[in-house]
Amino acid sequence: RDYKEKDNNKYDKFIERLNDLKSNVRFFTLGVNDLTYELGYSRTHLNRIFYELFNMSPHDYLLNSKMEYAAQLLEYTDYSVKEILATNQISSGTFYREVNRLKLKKLKRKDDPSASHN
C-alpha cells in the first residue's frame, strides 16, 4: 500500500477506487475537480482524506503522480520531454521546478550527517 499505515480500513474502498483510477492512463490528465467527481467526494472531504492518508493535498498527490509517470516515460520510452509534458498536462515550468526540488532534496539528504546510510 502506498498510504500511511494506520487504522485505515475505513478507507480501503477509497484506496481501491483511487488505484483503479490510477491504472487508467486518463488519470494523468485529471485535475482536482475531476478527481472529486470520479471519487464522489466534495473537494473539502477529499482534502481531508488525502491529508489523513498521504499527508498532502489532492493537487500535490496528482502532481506527484504525474511527475512519477513522466519520469517512467522518460526512462522507458523514446518520447521527448515536450511530448510527455503535453500528454500529462504538466507545464514545463512545473516540471523543471519539481525536478530541481527533487535534486535539492537529494543533495540535502546526502549532506545530512544524521541521515542513516545503509
Disulfide bonds with the S-S distance in Angstrom:
none
